[in-house]
């Protein structure tokens, strides 16, 4: 395998790992949504570092215990997303639909598109990298066949 194939294989391996993480998040969120208990929570505020913001919300389970959940947006502090965050901070205390696992209320999701399907955006972002890795591997294979290094088997 040539350098193009090795690079493509590494690209494919790493991108596939990220895709599988997104798939896990998507399946987990939708399992909670299908089997969970619906309630209403309140936006508690935002936590974050220099590059990432996390919306936090609180909700009560059927027994009256209070739990905190987090909704991670795919954004940064710079540009127009910072303005959107500043506007969203005005919504602290607003209601938000929440679904939680009755067996483990710490596992909860915000019943919003981003809460249930945000991982799908992650997976769509990673897909071109997977396709790029496959292209590099196939291109390397074709070059090897053309140069006579390997025989064509398929």
N, C-alpha and C positions, 0 to 999 in steps of 0.2 A: 504494500500500500504506500502510495506516495504522500508527500506533505499535504497536498490538497485533501486527500482522503483522511489523513490523520486529523487535520484541522476540522473537516466536516464531521468526523466521528465524535470528536470532543464537543463540537457545537451541538450535535444531535443529542448527545448524552446529557449535557447540562440543561439544554432547553426542555428535554423530555422530563427531567427531574422537576423543573419548575411547573411544567404542565400537570404532572401528577399531583403536586402540592395543590394547585388550583382545583383540580378535580376532587381531591379530598375535601377542600373547603366547600365546594359546591354541593357535594353529596351530603356532608355533615349538616350544612345549613338547611337543606331541603328535607332531611330526615327530621330535624327538629321542627320544621314547619308543618310536616305531615302529622307527626305524633305528639306535638307539643300543646301546651295550654296557652290560649290567647289572653292577653291582658293589656292594660294601658300603662305606660311608664311616663316618666318626665325626663326631659333633657337636663342633665346635671351640669354640663359644661364641657370644656375641652382640656385635654391633657396633651402634651406634646413636647417635642424636642425642636431643634433648629430646622429639621427637614420633614417632620411628620406630625400630623395632628390626629388625635383620636377623640371622637365624640363619645362622651360617656352619658349613660342614662341609668336611672334607677327604676325599679319596679318591685311590687310586692307579690309574693306567691299566695296560694290559697290559705296558708297558715298565718299570713300577716308578716312574714319575715321579709326584710328588705335586701335586695340584691342589686349589684351594679353590673352593667354590661357595657361593652365597647363596640363602636362601629368605626372601623378604620377606613377613612376615605383615601382614594388614590390621588393625593394632591401634595403640593408643597407650599411654603410660605410666600413664594415670590409671585409676582405678576397678578393677573386677574383672580387667581384662586385665593389669594390673600384677602382681596376685597370680599369675595363670597364668604370666606370664613368670618370676617368681621361682621357681615350682615347676619350670618347664622348665629353668632354669639348673642344677638338680640333675642333669639328664640329660647334662651335658657329658661327652663320652667315650663316650656310648651309640652303638650302631650305627644307621645310617639307610640305607635302600636308595637307590642313586643310579644314574641312567642318564646316560651321556655320549656325545657324538658322537666316534667314533673318529678322524675326520679333524681335529677341533679339540676336544680334551678340555676346553678352557676353557668350551665350551658344554655345560653339564650341568644336570640338574634333579634334585631330590629326588623319588623315586618314592613320593610321598604324594598324597593328594587335593588338598591345597593346592598342591603343586608342579606337578601336572599340570593341575588345573582351577581354580586360584585366580583366573585371569583371567576365568573364567565368572562368578564372583561380582561382579567388576568390571563386566562387561557387563550383568548383571542389575540392578545398582545404577543404571547410566546409562540403561537403557531407559525408565523413567518420564519422564525429562527429554526424551528424544526424542519420546515421545508427547505430552508437554505442549507442546513446540514446534509439533508438527503441529496440535494442537488450537487453539493461538493463531492460527496462520496460517489455518486453515479458518474459525474464528470471525470473523476480520477480513474474510475474503472474503464471508462471509454478511452481515455488517453493510454492506459496500459495495454488495452487490446490493440489500439492503433499502432503503438510502438513495438508490438510483438512480445511484450513481457508475459502476458497470460493468454490462454486460449479462451475463445468465446464459448461459454457453456449455455447461456440463455439469451 
